[in-house]
């Protein structure tokens, strides 16, 4: 059964509000953050995690479907973390000598993995801010942990393990950006002439979304918003690194300089150039956009109505949800659509079974990406019985209306806990 008391303080949990999804296991945001910080602290992570999984398995009771599903989701999360620790350990293993040196600890790789794995999520977020791609950030954080393992003897303890890992990750990102030069491009003209004077943003074909962590509130801040990610990609790599380390991570100039192999004067100069360049790329009204770790009831209702309008092909309902200057982009595809009238004209053909552009029946599942509501869209093609993953839409809602939709490829669904197929 689902827990009825907070896992941190033992107080009674709030009564369920009836909405489907993951049940709360903490009574307050403070307890949720305390649990998050405790996990980040490390300790005997592997053995504690195995014990936690064992206890969860023993407590499973397949009674009511929704509580049972919530418990299985919690168990799956713990097993996933143990799997990641094992993967780090397996990929860190060095070839064994014919005879083991005296005092060799056979659990050395596992112990190392248990120490660094609690930092994996925040390191991946850091790599994601640097390169703007979820796929590349996964590769870079793995490269970071492998480099840390191979150079573990060089860790002298003058800084914290976290600082050491961030230094390795930042330089891995800079090496990646040197090997893979990426420059923002211009979109070609839209296949549908834009309405309401909407113009295209810069085209960043490598841009991808990042799944929210409901227990890491800091990650849903403005520095993970797609608009921030797009803006920071215009900065030269070293300026980008300095700005992220100084203004996002809050590192002192001296620590930033040491991590990047620069002087303090060079760090200060780079930051002075990066800040105004970033401001010039951010929308003027960005500070007025609503943010938060949880969407409001009105935003949830808007997402539900959006999903229902797609199922019903209700263009009147869809029109009522869009701002006049709404924009849709689809990285890495070089397509964009601007203005409500132009977008509704395009969608009306997609949703009309009699149109040659009709692709099938839609279903959507809610999720969260980059601190925003998102919807995983599935399409049941004509003549088939299965809804298959089609697109991940990240919504920016402003003044109660959808102001922007950024649509991404469906191979990212598993990273958001979404299945690739749905059956009725």
C-alpha positions in Angstrom: 0.0 0.0 0.0 1.1 3.6 -0.5 2.7 5.2 2.5 0.3 7.3 4.7 3.1 9.1 6.6 5.9 11.3 5.5 9.2 9.5 4.9 11.2 12.3 6.5 9.3 13.6 9.6 6.7 10.8 10.0 3.7 13.2 9.9 0.5 12.2 8.2 0.5 12.9 4.5 -2.2 15.2 2.9 -5.2 13.4 1.6 -5.1 12.5 -2.1 -6.8 15.0 -4.3 -8.1 12.4 -6.7 -5.8 13.2 -9.6 -4.1 10.3 -11.3 -0.3 10.0 -11.1 2.4 9.6 -8.6 1.3 9.8 -5.0 3.0 12.2 -2.6 5.5 10.6 -0.1 6.5 13.8 1.7 4.2 16.2 3.7 5.9 19.4 2.5 8.3 20.9 0.1 10.8 21.2 3.0 10.7 17.5 3.7 11.0 16.8 0.0 14.2 19.0 -0.2 15.6 17.4 3.0 15.2 13.9 1.4 16.8 15.1 -1.8 19.8 16.6 0.0 20.2 13.4 2.1 20.4 11.4 -1.1 23.0 13.8 -2.6 25.2 13.4 0.5 26.2 9.9 -0.5 27.2 7.5 2.3 26.8 3.8 2.0 24.6 4.4 -1.0 24.7 0.9 -2.6 23.8 -1.1 0.5 21.2 1.4 1.6 19.6 1.3 -1.8 19.5 -2.5 -1.9 17.8 -2.5 1.5 15.3 0.1 0.4 14.4 -1.9 -2.7 14.0 -5.1 -0.6 11.6 -3.3 1.7 9.6 -1.8 -1.1 9.2 -5.3 -2.8 8.0 -6.8 0.5 5.5 -4.0 1.0 3.9 -4.3 -2.4 0.2 -5.2 -2.2 -1.6 -5.5 -5.6 -4.9 -4.3 -4.3 -6.4 -1.1 -5.5 -4.8 -0.3 -9.0 -3.8 3.4 -8.4 -1.9 2.9 -5.1 -0.3 -0.2 -6.4 0.8 1.6 -9.5 2.3 4.5 -7.4 4.2 1.9 -5.3 5.6 0.2 -8.4 6.6 3.6 -9.8 8.6 4.3 -6.6 10.2 0.8 -6.8 11.1 1.4 -10.4 12.8 4.6 -9.6 15.0 2.9 -6.9 15.8 0.0 -9.2 16.7 2.5 -12.0 19.1 4.3 -9.6 20.7 0.9 -8.6 21.1 0.0 -12.3 22.9 3.3 -13.0 25.3 2.7 -10.1 26.0 -0.8 -11.5 26.5 0.7 -15.0 29.0 3.2 -13.7 30.9 0.5 -11.8 30.9 -1.9 -14.8 32.2 0.8 -17.1 34.8 1.9 -14.6 36.3 -1.6 -14.2 40.0 -1.8 -15.2 41.5 -5.0 -16.4 42.3 -7.3 -13.5 46.0 -8.3 -13.0 47.0 -11.9 -12.9 47.6 -11.6 -9.2 45.8 -9.0 -7.1 48.1 -6.5 -5.3 48.0 -6.8 -1.5 45.2 -4.8 0.1 43.1 -4.6 -3.1 39.5 -4.0 -2.4 37.3 -6.1 -4.8 34.4 -3.6 -4.2 36.4 -0.6 -5.3 34.4 0.1 -8.4 31.1 -0.3 -6.7 32.2 2.0 -3.8 33.4 4.6 -6.3 30.1 4.4 -8.2 28.1 4.8 -5.0 30.0 8.0 -4.2 29.6 9.6 -7.7 26.2 8.4 -8.8 24.3 10.8 -6.4 25.8 13.6 -8.4 24.9 12.2 -11.8 21.6 14.1 -12.2 23.1 17.6 -11.4 26.1 16.9 -13.6 23.9 15.9 -16.5 21.9 19.1 -15.9 25.1 21.1 -16.0 26.2 19.4 -19.3 22.8 20.0 -20.7 23.0 23.7 -20.0 26.4 23.7 -21.7 25.4 21.8 -24.9 21.6 22.1 -25.1 21.0 18.4 -26.0 19.7 15.7 -23.7 21.3 13.0 -25.7 24.7 14.6 -25.7 24.4 15.4 -22.0 23.9 11.7 -21.2 27.1 10.9 -23.1 29.0 13.7 -21.5 28.1 12.8 -17.9 29.1 9.2 -18.6 32.4 10.5 -20.0 32.8 12.6 -16.9 32.4 9.7 -14.5 34.7 7.5 -16.6 37.4 10.2 -16.5 36.9 10.7 -12.8 37.4 7.0 -12.3 40.6 6.8 -14.4 42.0 9.9 -12.6 40.8 9.1 -9.1 44.3 9.0 -7.8 44.7 12.7 -8.8 41.9 13.8 -6.5 43.8 15.4 -3.7 40.8 16.5 -1.6 41.6 20.2 -1.8 38.1 20.7 -3.1 34.9 18.7 -2.6 34.1 15.7 -4.7 31.3 17.7 -6.2 33.6 20.5 -7.3 36.1 18.1 -8.8 33.4 16.4 -10.8 32.0 19.7 -12.1 35.5 20.7 -13.2 35.8 17.4 -15.2 32.3 17.8 -16.6 32.8 21.4 -17.7 36.1 20.7 -19.5 34.5 17.6 -21.1 31.8 19.9 -22.5 34.3 22.4 -23.8 36.2 19.6 -25.5 33.0 18.4 -27.1 32.1 21.9 -28.3 35.5 22.3 -29.8 35.0 19.0 -31.7 31.5 19.8 -32.7 31.1 23.4 -33.8 27.5 24.5 -33.5 26.2 27.8 -34.7 22.6 29.0 -34.6 21.1 29.1 -38.0 18.2 30.8 -39.7 14.9 29.1 -40.5 13.8 28.8 -44.1 10.4 30.5 -44.8 7.5 28.7 -43.2 5.5 26.4 -45.6 2.4 28.3 -44.3 2.8 32.1 -44.5 2.8 33.4 -40.9 0.0 35.6 -39.5 0.0 38.4 -37.0 3.5 39.4 -37.9 5.2 36.5 -36.1 8.8 35.9 -37.0 11.0 32.8 -36.7 13.4 32.4 -33.8 17.0 31.2 -34.5 17.1 27.6 -35.6 19.0 25.3 -33.2 18.7 21.8 -34.6 20.5 20.2 -31.6 18.1 21.6 -29.0 16.3 19.0 -27.0 14.1 19.0 -23.8 15.1 17.9 -20.4 12.8 16.0 -18.0 11.9 17.7 -14.7 12.8 16.2 -11.3 9.9 17.0 -9.0 12.2 16.6 -5.9 15.0 19.0 -7.2 13.2 22.3 -7.1 16.2 24.3 -8.2 16.3 22.5 -11.5 12.9 23.9 -12.6 14.3 27.4 -12.4 14.6 29.8 -15.3 18.0 28.4 -16.1 16.5 25.2 -17.5 13.8 27.0 -19.6 14.1 26.4 -23.3 14.3 30.1 -24.0 17.4 30.4 -21.7 18.9 27.3 -23.2 18.4 28.7 -26.7 19.9 32.1 -25.7 23.0 30.7 -24.0 23.8 28.6 -27.1 24.7 31.9 -28.8 27.6 32.5 -26.4 31.1 31.3 -27.3 31.8 28.1 -25.3 34.2 29.6 -22.8 32.0 32.6 -22.1 29.1 30.1 -21.8 31.1 28.1 -19.2 32.0 31.1 -17.2 28.5 32.5 -17.1 27.0 29.1 -16.1 29.6 28.5 -13.4 29.4 32.1 -12.0 25.8 33.0 -12.4 24.0 29.6 -12.3 26.2 27.6 -10.0 27.3 30.5 -8.0 31.0 29.7 -8.0 33.5 32.3 -6.9 35.7 33.8 -9.7 38.8 32.2 -8.3 37.3 28.7 -8.3 35.9 29.2 -11.8 39.3 30.4 -13.0 41.0 27.3 -11.5 38.5 24.9 -13.1 38.9 26.4 -16.5 42.7 27.1 -16.4 42.2 30.9 -16.6 43.1 33.9 -14.6 40.6 35.7 -12.4 40.9 38.7 -14.7 40.0 36.6 -17.7 37.0 35.1 -15.9 35.8 38.6 -15.0 36.2 39.8 -18.5 34.4 36.8 -20.0 31.5 37.3 -17.6 31.2 41.0 -18.5 30.9 40.1 -22.1 28.5 37.2 -21.6 25.9 38.9 -19.5 24.8 41.6 -21.9 25.0 39.2 -24.8 22.7 36.8 -23.0 20.3 39.6 -22.1 20.0 40.7 -25.7 18.9 37.2 -26.6 16.2 36.9 -23.9 12.6 38.1 -24.5 11.8 41.4 -23.0 8.8 40.1 -21.0 10.4 37.0 -19.7 10.4 38.1 -16.1 6.6 38.3 -16.3 6.2 34.7 -17.3 4.7 32.4 -14.7 7.1 29.8 -13.3 6.9 27.2 -10.6 7.6 23.6 -9.7 3.9 22.7 -10.2 1.5 23.9 -12.9 -1.6 25.7 -11.7 -5.0 24.2 -12.0 -5.7 26.6 -14.9 -2.6 25.3 -16.7 -3.6 21.7 -16.1 -7.0 22.4 -17.4 -5.6 24.1 -20.5 -3.4 21.1 -21.2 -6.4 18.7 -20.7 -8.5 20.8 -23.1 -5.6 20.8 -25.6 -5.5 17.0 -25.5 -9.3 16.7 -25.8 -9.4 19.1 -28.8 -6.7 17.0 -30.5 -8.7 13.8 -30.0 -12.0 15.4 -31.2 -10.3 17.5 -34.0 -12.1 20.5 -32.5 -10.6 23.5 -34.2 -12.8 26.0 -32.4 -11.6 24.8 -29.1 -8.0 24.8 -30.3 -8.4 28.3 -31.6 -9.6 29.5 -28.2 -6.5 28.2 -26.5 -3.9 29.8 -28.6 -2.5 33.4 -28.4 -2.7 35.4 -31.6 1.1 35.4 -31.9 1.6 31.7 -31.0 4.6 30.0 -32.6 5.5 26.3 -33.2 9.0 25.1 -33.8 10.1 21.5 -34.3 13.9 21.0 -33.8 15.8 19.3 -35.3 13.3 19.7 -38.2 13.7 23.0 -40.0 9.9 23.7 -39.9 8.2 26.5 -38.0 4.7 28.0 -38.0 3.7 31.4 -36.7 0.4 33.1 -35.8 -2.8 31.5 -34.6 -4.6 31.8 -38.0 -1.7 30.1 -39.9 -1.4 27.3 -37.3 -5.1 26.6 -37.2 -5.1 26.4 -41.0 -2.3 23.9 -40.8 -3.8 21.8 -38.0 -7.3 21.7 -39.5 -5.9 19.6 -42.3 -3.9 17.3 -40.0 -7.0 16.6 -37.9 -9.5 16.2 -40.8 -10.0 12.5 -41.8 -11.1 13.6 -45.2 -7.8 15.5 -45.8 -4.8 14.0 -47.6 -2.7 15.5 -44.7 -4.7 13.5 -42.1 -2.3 11.2 -40.1 -4.7 9.5 -37.6 -6.3 9.7 -34.2 -4.4 11.4 -31.4 -3.9 10.7 -27.7 -1.8 12.7 -25.2 -0.1 11.9 -21.8 1.0 14.8 -19.5 4.6 15.2 -18.3 7.0 18.0 -17.4 10.0 19.4 -19.3 12.3 22.3 -18.6 10.0 23.6 -15.9 7.0 23.6 -18.2 4.0 21.5 -18.9 4.5 19.1 -21.7 2.4 16.5 -23.6 3.5 13.3 -25.2 1.5 12.9 -28.4 0.6 9.5 -29.8 -1.0 8.8 -33.2 -3.1 5.8 -34.2 -2.5 5.6 -38.0 -5.4 4.6 -40.2 -5.8 0.9 -40.4 -3.8 0.2 -37.2 -4.8 -0.5 -33.6 -1.9 1.0 -31.7 -1.1 4.6 -30.8 2.6 5.2 -31.4 4.7 8.0 -30.0 4.7 10.9 -32.4 5.8 14.1 -30.8 6.7 15.7 -27.4 5.1 19.1 -27.1 6.6 21.5 -24.5 4.0 24.3 -23.8 4.7 27.9 -22.8 1.6 29.3 -21.3 1.2 33.1 -20.9 -1.9 34.9 -19.7 -3.9 31.7 -19.7 -3.2 30.9 -23.4 -0.6 28.8 -25.2 2.1 31.2 -26.4 4.6 28.8 -27.8 4.8 25.0 -28.6 8.2 23.4 -29.1 7.8 20.0 -30.6 10.5 17.3 -30.2 11.2 13.9 -31.6 9.6 10.8 -29.9 12.8 8.9 -29.2 13.0 11.0 -26.0 9.8 9.6 -24.5 11.5 7.0 -22.2 13.5 9.7 -20.6 10.2 11.3 -19.5 8.7 8.1 -18.2 6.4 7.8 -21.2 5.8 4.6 -23.1 6.4 4.4 -26.9 3.1 2.8 -27.6 -0.5 2.9 -26.2 -3.2 0.4 -26.6 -6.9 1.0 -26.0 
